């Protein structure tokens, strides 16, 4: 994301500043509107599974002030991967703690994929029905980045590394002893994650998965238009 833009500028390369502006606006929109949706999804699913912790903490809300975490927002601006302030969840309320915790964790990435699908449908609609001009071009850039960022967030959060959602999904398949050991080294995993982000080591593997989801979402978004002969 912006890290690549800064790197290009540092090397004297050309940057389309209108595209960069669309990228910045899309990231800010995701930080203020979609990260709260991601955390709301966790809290709402946990509540439906019997855990009132998020509700009692006032976290069943779309208010960005309750969800935005500064370092996670900065990481999203720089790398396209980030996180919000986690919704509190108490697995002791669940009937099947490991399973229900995994379902609760999965709700966040699923919300990002659904948000990406909505954006993709709007993107296709704009591309098909609006006459091309610089405003439409800017809107297409904004929506394209919006879709990509949401997919990136979903894929990033599915990494099985604490404190990401993927670690809680993986936890459903670990023994209690292995799970305790796993989370004992959470701070080490966080440091490792930052190193991998800064070195770009995650870009290749994550890019493959992101492209896979992107193709699926764009295909689904185009389907109604193809059925009616609009494209």
C-alpha positions as CSV (number, residue, x, y, z in Angstrom):
1,X,0.0,0.0,0.0
2,X,1.5,3.4,1.0
3,X,4.8,1.7,1.9
4,X,5.1,0.7,-1.8
5,X,4.2,4.3,-2.9
6,X,6.9,5.8,-0.6
7,X,9.4,3.2,-1.9
8,X,8.6,4.1,-5.5
9,X,9.0,7.8,-4.7
10,X,12.3,7.1,-2.9
11,X,13.6,5.4,-6.0
12,X,12.5,8.3,-8.2
13,X,9.7,6.4,-9.9
14,X,6.4,7.8,-11.2
15,X,3.3,7.9,-9.0
16,X,-0.3,8.6,-10.0
17,X,-1.3,10.9,-7.2
18,X,-5.0,10.7,-8.1
19,X,-4.8,7.0,-7.6
20,X,-2.8,7.4,-4.4
21,X,-5.6,9.8,-3.1
22,X,-8.2,7.2,-4.0
23,X,-6.1,4.6,-2.1
24,X,-5.8,6.8,1.0
25,X,-9.5,7.6,1.1
26,X,-10.4,3.9,0.7
27,X,-8.1,2.9,3.5
28,X,-9.5,5.6,5.8
29,X,-13.0,4.5,4.9
30,X,-12.1,0.9,5.8
31,X,-10.5,2.0,9.1
32,X,-13.6,4.1,10.1
33,X,-16.4,1.8,8.8
34,X,-15.2,-1.7,8.1
35,X,-12.9,-2.4,11.0
36,X,-15.8,-1.6,13.4
37,X,-17.9,-4.0,11.2
38,X,-15.3,-6.7,11.6
39,X,-15.2,-6.3,15.4
40,X,-19.0,-6.1,15.6
41,X,-19.3,-9.4,13.7
42,X,-17.1,-11.0,16.3
43,X,-19.1,-9.6,19.2
44,X,-22.5,-10.3,17.6
45,X,-21.7,-13.9,16.8
46,X,-20.2,-14.4,20.3
47,X,-23.4,-13.0,21.7
48,X,-25.6,-15.3,19.6
49,X,-23.5,-18.2,20.9
50,X,-24.2,-17.2,24.5
51,X,-21.4,-14.8,25.4
52,X,-22.7,-11.4,26.5
53,X,-19.2,-9.9,27.2
54,X,-18.9,-7.7,24.1
55,X,-22.5,-6.4,24.7
56,X,-21.8,-5.6,28.3
57,X,-18.6,-3.8,27.3
58,X,-20.5,-1.7,24.9
59,X,-18.6,-3.2,21.9
60,X,-21.7,-4.2,19.9
61,X,-21.4,-0.9,18.1
62,X,-20.2,0.5,14.7
63,X,-18.6,3.5,16.5
64,X,-15.0,3.6,15.1
65,X,-13.7,5.1,18.4
66,X,-14.5,1.9,20.1
67,X,-12.6,-0.3,17.6
68,X,-9.8,1.7,16.0
69,X,-6.3,0.6,17.3
70,X,-3.6,3.1,16.3
71,X,-0.8,0.6,15.4
72,X,-3.3,-1.5,13.5
73,X,-4.6,1.5,11.6
74,X,-1.0,2.6,10.7
75,X,-0.1,-0.9,9.5
76,X,-3.2,-0.9,7.3
77,X,-2.2,2.5,5.8
78,X,1.4,1.3,5.2
79,X,1.0,-2.3,4.2
80,X,-2.7,-3.0,3.5
81,X,-2.8,-5.4,6.5
82,X,-4.0,-4.2,9.9
83,X,-6.2,-4.9,12.9
84,X,-8.6,-3.2,15.2
85,X,-9.0,-3.2,19.0
86,X,-10.2,-6.8,19.8
87,X,-13.7,-7.3,21.0
88,X,-13.6,-9.1,24.5
89,X,-14.8,-12.6,24.3
90,X,-15.2,-15.1,27.2
91,X,-15.2,-18.6,26.0
92,X,-16.5,-19.9,29.3
93,X,-20.0,-18.8,28.2
94,X,-19.9,-21.1,25.1
95,X,-21.4,-24.6,25.1
96,X,-18.5,-25.8,23.1
97,X,-15.7,-23.3,23.8
98,X,-13.2,-24.3,21.1
99,X,-15.7,-24.7,18.4
100,X,-17.7,-21.6,19.2
101,X,-14.5,-19.5,19.6
102,X,-13.5,-20.6,16.1
103,X,-16.9,-19.6,14.7
104,X,-16.6,-16.3,16.5
105,X,-13.1,-15.7,15.1
106,X,-14.2,-16.7,11.6
107,X,-17.0,-14.1,11.7
108,X,-14.6,-11.2,11.3
109,X,-12.9,-12.3,8.0
110,X,-16.3,-13.4,6.6
111,X,-17.6,-9.8,7.3
112,X,-14.6,-8.4,5.3
113,X,-15.3,-10.8,2.4
114,X,-19.0,-9.8,2.4
115,X,-18.0,-6.1,2.5
116,X,-15.7,-6.8,-0.5
117,X,-18.5,-8.4,-2.4
118,X,-20.8,-5.4,-1.9
119,X,-18.0,-3.2,-3.1
120,X,-17.4,-5.4,-6.1
121,X,-21.1,-5.3,-7.1
122,X,-21.0,-1.4,-6.8
123,X,-17.7,-1.4,-8.8
124,X,-19.2,-3.5,-11.6
125,X,-22.4,-1.4,-11.6
126,X,-20.4,1.9,-11.9
127,X,-18.1,0.4,-14.6
128,X,-21.1,-0.8,-16.7
129,X,-23.6,2.0,-16.4
130,X,-21.7,5.3,-15.8
131,X,-20.1,7.1,-18.7
132,X,-16.3,7.3,-18.4
133,X,-14.8,10.6,-17.0
134,X,-12.3,11.5,-14.4
135,X,-14.8,11.3,-11.6
136,X,-15.9,7.8,-12.6
137,X,-12.2,6.8,-13.0
138,X,-11.5,8.1,-9.4
139,X,-14.6,6.2,-8.1
140,X,-13.5,3.0,-9.8
141,X,-10.0,3.3,-8.3
142,X,-11.6,3.9,-4.8
143,X,-13.9,0.9,-5.1
144,X,-11.1,-1.3,-6.5
145,X,-8.8,-0.5,-3.6
146,X,-11.8,-0.9,-1.2
147,X,-12.4,-4.4,-2.5
148,X,-8.7,-5.3,-2.4
149,X,-8.2,-4.0,1.1
150,X,-11.1,-5.9,2.5
151,X,-9.9,-9.1,0.9
152,X,-6.4,-8.4,2.3
153,X,-7.8,-7.9,5.8
154,X,-9.7,-11.2,5.6
155,X,-6.7,-13.2,4.4
156,X,-4.3,-11.5,6.8
157,X,-6.6,-12.2,9.8
158,X,-6.8,-15.9,8.8
159,X,-3.1,-16.3,9.4
160,X,-2.9,-18.9,12.3
161,X,-0.7,-16.6,14.4
162,X,-1.7,-14.9,17.7
163,X,-3.4,-12.5,18.1
164,X,-5.0,-12.9,14.6
165,X,-8.3,-14.6,14.1
166,X,-6.7,-17.6,12.4
167,X,-5.0,-18.5,15.7
168,X,-8.4,-19.0,17.3
169,X,-9.6,-21.0,14.4
170,X,-6.5,-23.2,14.6
171,X,-7.2,-23.4,18.4
172,X,-10.3,-25.5,17.7
173,X,-7.9,-28.3,16.6
174,X,-5.3,-28.1,19.3
175,X,-5.2,-29.7,22.7
176,X,-5.7,-27.5,25.8
177,X,-2.0,-27.9,26.6
178,X,-0.8,-27.0,23.1
179,X,-3.2,-24.0,23.1
180,X,-1.8,-22.6,26.3
181,X,1.8,-23.0,24.9
182,X,0.7,-21.4,21.7
183,X,-0.6,-18.2,23.4
184,X,2.2,-18.1,25.9
185,X,4.4,-16.8,23.0
186,X,1.9,-14.3,21.6
187,X,4.3,-11.4,22.0
188,X,6.9,-13.3,20.0
189,X,4.4,-13.9,17.3
190,X,3.5,-10.2,17.1
191,X,7.2,-9.2,16.7
192,X,7.6,-11.9,14.1
193,X,4.6,-10.7,12.2
194,X,6.0,-7.1,12.1
195,X,9.3,-8.4,10.8
196,X,7.6,-10.4,8.1
197,X,5.5,-7.4,7.1
198,X,8.5,-5.0,7.0
199,X,10.6,-7.5,4.9
200,X,7.8,-8.3,2.5
201,X,8.1,-12.0,3.3
202,X,4.4,-12.3,3.6
203,X,3.6,-10.5,0.3
204,X,4.0,-13.6,-2.0
205,X,2.0,-16.2,0.0
206,X,-0.7,-13.7,0.9
207,X,-0.9,-12.4,-2.6
208,X,-1.7,-15.8,-4.0
209,X,-4.6,-16.3,-1.5
210,X,-5.8,-12.8,-2.1
211,X,-5.9,-13.2,-5.8
212,X,-7.9,-16.4,-5.4
213,X,-10.6,-14.7,-3.3
214,X,-10.5,-11.6,-5.6
215,X,-11.3,-13.8,-8.7
216,X,-14.1,-15.5,-6.9
217,X,-15.7,-12.2,-5.6
218,X,-15.4,-10.4,-8.9
219,X,-16.9,-13.5,-10.7
220,X,-19.9,-13.5,-8.3
221,X,-20.3,-9.7,-8.6
222,X,-20.4,-9.9,-12.4
223,X,-22.8,-12.9,-12.5
224,X,-26.1,-10.9,-12.3
225,X,-25.0,-8.5,-15.0
226,X,-23.9,-11.4,-17.2
227,X,-27.3,-13.2,-16.7
228,X,-29.1,-10.1,-17.9
229,X,-26.7,-9.4,-20.8
230,X,-25.4,-6.2,-19.4
231,X,-21.8,-7.4,-19.8
